[in-house]
Amino acid sequence: MRLSFPIFIVVLSCKAYASCHNNPNTMRDTTDNWHVKYNDKPIRKFGIESKGGIIVLRSNFVKSSDQVTVNYFRDAPCGTCLTAIIIEDAAHRKIQIAESKGTFTPISFRPYALVNDKTKDYKVFFCETGQKDKILLFALKFK
């Protein structure tokens, strides 16, 4: 009997993290918003009304050192939760995952790795352990 309790907790934790990656149609809170920077320069601010806006980057100007940084805010932050930015292609394959800890901690990824891919359209999601679903932040397109 004592052995089953720790196993139950592990299964529950894995299930919570797995569900975060399965349903992109989660409802956002009215106070959720996120800021996107390109090489530390603000390029867009999104919120509940955005409904997954689009950011377009010109492929020929993207350098290997460039970074896209997302800072996600919500009214009930979690300072100890693992957070992630997940980039998926049109076939829902995870192309890049950038991780951090804490809701308000900025998370960065390098778009250069995506430029040489044949896919030019991606979706960028935010995920936090303890939350039910991943949240579509924006579409990322290359021209």
RODO-110705 format. One record per residue (C-alpha): residue number from 1; residue in one letter; x, y, z. Coordinates in nm, 2 decimals, padded with zeros to 4 digits. Example, Ala and Ser with C-alpha at 12.3 -4.5 7.8 and 13.67 -1.06 7.14 Angstrom:
BEGIN
+------+------+--------+--------+--------+
| resi | resn |      x |      y |      z |
+------+------+--------+--------+--------+
|    1 |    A |  01.23 | -00.45 |  00.78 |
|    2 |    S |  01.37 | -00.11 |  00.71 |
+------+------+--------+--------+--------+
//
This chain:
BEGIN
+------+------+--------+--------+--------+
| resi | resn |      x |      y |      z |
+------+------+--------+--------+--------+
|    1 |    M |  00.00 |  00.00 |  00.00 |
|    2 |    R |  00.28 |  00.25 |  00.08 |
|    3 |    L |  00.44 |  00.18 | -00.25 |
|    4 |    S |  00.14 |  00.28 | -00.46 |
|    5 |    F |  00.12 |  00.63 | -00.32 |
|    6 |    P |  00.45 |  00.76 | -00.47 |
|    7 |    I |  00.36 |  00.59 | -00.80 |
|    8 |    F |  00.03 |  00.76 | -00.81 |
|    9 |    I |  00.19 |  01.10 | -00.76 |
|   10 |    V |  00.44 |  01.04 | -01.04 |
|   11 |    V |  00.17 |  00.93 | -01.28 |
|   12 |    L | -00.04 |  01.23 | -01.20 |
|   13 |    S |  00.25 |  01.47 | -01.25 |
|   14 |    C |  00.34 |  01.31 | -01.59 |
|   15 |    K | -00.02 |  01.33 | -01.70 |
|   16 |    A | -00.04 |  01.70 | -01.61 |
|   17 |    Y |  00.27 |  01.78 | -01.81 |
|   18 |    A |  00.15 |  01.57 | -02.11 |
|   19 |    S | -00.19 |  01.73 | -02.12 |
|   20 |    C | -00.02 |  02.07 | -02.15 |
|   21 |    H |  00.11 |  01.97 | -02.49 |
|   22 |    N | -00.21 |  01.82 | -02.63 |
|   23 |    N | -00.48 |  02.09 | -02.65 |
|   24 |    P | -00.40 |  02.43 | -02.81 |
|   25 |    N | -00.76 |  02.55 | -02.77 |
|   26 |    T | -00.74 |  02.65 | -02.41 |
|   27 |    M | -00.92 |  02.97 | -02.30 |
|   28 |    R | -00.69 |  03.25 | -02.20 |
|   29 |    D | -00.77 |  03.47 | -01.90 |
|   30 |    T | -00.85 |  03.83 | -01.97 |
|   31 |    T | -00.53 |  03.94 | -01.80 |
|   32 |    D | -00.30 |  03.72 | -01.99 |
|   33 |    N | -00.06 |  03.91 | -02.22 |
|   34 |    W |  00.28 |  03.86 | -02.37 |
|   35 |    H |  00.55 |  04.07 | -02.52 |
|   36 |    V |  00.77 |  03.96 | -02.80 |
|   37 |    K |  01.12 |  04.10 | -02.86 |
|   38 |    Y |  01.36 |  04.05 | -03.14 |
|   39 |    N |  01.72 |  04.10 | -03.02 |
|   40 |    D |  01.60 |  04.28 | -02.72 |
|   41 |    K |  01.39 |  04.53 | -02.93 |
|   42 |    P |  01.01 |  04.51 | -02.87 |
|   43 |    I |  00.83 |  04.40 | -03.18 |
|   44 |    R |  00.47 |  04.31 | -03.07 |
|   45 |    K |  00.25 |  04.30 | -02.76 |
|   46 |    F | -00.03 |  04.05 | -02.75 |
|   47 |    G | -00.32 |  03.99 | -02.52 |
|   48 |    I | -00.65 |  03.81 | -02.50 |
|   49 |    E | -00.79 |  04.00 | -02.80 |
|   50 |    S | -00.50 |  03.89 | -03.02 |
|   51 |    K | -00.62 |  03.54 | -03.08 |
|   52 |    G | -00.29 |  03.42 | -03.21 |
|   53 |    G | -00.15 |  03.71 | -03.41 |
|   54 |    I |  00.12 |  03.67 | -03.68 |
|   55 |    I |  00.48 |  03.78 | -03.67 |
|   56 |    V |  00.66 |  03.78 | -04.01 |
|   57 |    L |  01.04 |  03.76 | -04.03 |
|   58 |    R |  01.25 |  03.81 | -04.35 |
|   59 |    S |  01.46 |  03.50 | -04.39 |
|   60 |    N |  01.75 |  03.67 | -04.56 |
|   61 |    F |  01.80 |  03.91 | -04.26 |
|   62 |    V |  01.79 |  03.64 | -03.98 |
|   63 |    K |  02.14 |  03.58 | -03.84 |
|   64 |    S |  02.26 |  03.28 | -03.63 |
|   65 |    S |  02.30 |  03.51 | -03.32 |
|   66 |    D |  01.94 |  03.65 | -03.34 |
|   67 |    Q |  01.69 |  03.58 | -03.06 |
|   68 |    V |  01.32 |  03.60 | -03.02 |
|   69 |    T |  01.22 |  03.65 | -02.66 |
|   70 |    V |  00.87 |  03.60 | -02.52 |
|   71 |    N |  00.77 |  03.74 | -02.18 |
|   72 |    Y |  00.44 |  03.59 | -02.07 |
|   73 |    F |  00.23 |  03.75 | -01.79 |
|   74 |    R | -00.08 |  03.65 | -01.61 |
|   75 |    D | -00.27 |  03.74 | -01.30 |
|   76 |    A | -00.18 |  03.42 | -01.11 |
|   77 |    P |  00.19 |  03.36 | -01.17 |
|   78 |    C |  00.38 |  03.06 | -01.05 |
|   79 |    G |  00.74 |  03.12 | -00.96 |
|   80 |    T |  00.84 |  02.76 | -00.93 |
|   81 |    C |  00.66 |  02.61 | -01.23 |
|   82 |    L |  00.85 |  02.49 | -01.54 |
|   83 |    T |  00.76 |  02.70 | -01.84 |
|   84 |    A |  00.83 |  02.64 | -02.21 |
|   85 |    I |  00.79 |  02.80 | -02.55 |
|   86 |    I |  00.70 |  02.53 | -02.80 |
|   87 |    I |  00.74 |  02.58 | -03.17 |
|   88 |    E |  00.55 |  02.35 | -03.40 |
|   89 |    D |  00.53 |  02.31 | -03.77 |
|   90 |    A |  00.21 |  02.26 | -03.98 |
|   91 |    A |  00.22 |  01.89 | -03.90 |
|   92 |    H |  00.23 |  01.96 | -03.53 |
|   93 |    R |  00.58 |  01.84 | -03.49 |
|   94 |    K |  00.78 |  02.01 | -03.21 |
|   95 |    I |  01.06 |  02.18 | -03.39 |
|   96 |    Q |  01.21 |  02.37 | -03.10 |
|   97 |    I |  01.14 |  02.38 | -02.72 |
|   98 |    A |  01.29 |  02.65 | -02.50 |
|   99 |    E |  01.24 |  02.61 | -02.13 |
|  100 |    S |  01.27 |  02.82 | -01.82 |
|  101 |    K |  01.13 |  02.84 | -01.46 |
|  102 |    G |  00.86 |  03.08 | -01.34 |
|  103 |    T |  00.57 |  03.24 | -01.53 |
|  104 |    F |  00.73 |  03.59 | -01.56 |
|  105 |    T |  01.07 |  03.46 | -01.67 |
|  106 |    P |  01.15 |  03.56 | -02.03 |
|  107 |    I |  01.21 |  03.26 | -02.27 |
|  108 |    S |  01.42 |  03.30 | -02.58 |
|  109 |    F |  01.47 |  03.09 | -02.89 |
|  110 |    R |  01.68 |  03.13 | -03.20 |
|  111 |    P |  01.48 |  03.17 | -03.53 |
|  112 |    Y |  01.79 |  03.09 | -03.74 |
|  113 |    A |  01.74 |  02.72 | -03.70 |
|  114 |    L |  01.40 |  02.76 | -03.85 |
|  115 |    V |  01.50 |  02.96 | -04.16 |
|  116 |    N |  01.67 |  02.67 | -04.34 |
|  117 |    D |  01.38 |  02.44 | -04.28 |
|  118 |    K |  01.14 |  02.38 | -04.57 |
|  119 |    T |  00.85 |  02.48 | -04.36 |
|  120 |    K |  00.79 |  02.86 | -04.35 |
|  121 |    D |  00.49 |  02.86 | -04.12 |
|  122 |    Y |  00.51 |  02.78 | -03.75 |
|  123 |    K |  00.29 |  02.82 | -03.44 |
|  124 |    V |  00.44 |  02.93 | -03.11 |
|  125 |    F |  00.29 |  02.81 | -02.79 |
|  126 |    F |  00.34 |  02.88 | -02.41 |
|  127 |    C |  00.32 |  02.59 | -02.17 |
|  128 |    E |  00.34 |  02.58 | -01.79 |
|  129 |    T |  00.34 |  02.28 | -01.57 |
|  130 |    G |  00.03 |  02.28 | -01.36 |
|  131 |    Q | -00.18 |  02.44 | -01.64 |
|  132 |    K | -00.41 |  02.22 | -01.83 |
|  133 |    D | -00.33 |  02.32 | -02.19 |
|  134 |    K | -00.07 |  02.50 | -02.40 |
|  135 |    I | -00.16 |  02.84 | -02.52 |
|  136 |    L | -00.12 |  02.96 | -02.88 |
|  137 |    L |  00.08 |  03.28 | -02.86 |
|  138 |    F |  00.13 |  03.37 | -03.23 |
|  139 |    A |  00.21 |  03.23 | -03.57 |
|  140 |    L |  00.57 |  03.28 | -03.70 |
|  141 |    K |  00.62 |  03.31 | -04.07 |
|  142 |    F |  00.93 |  03.35 | -04.28 |
|  143 |    K |  00.93 |  03.53 | -04.62 |
+------+------+--------+--------+--------+
//
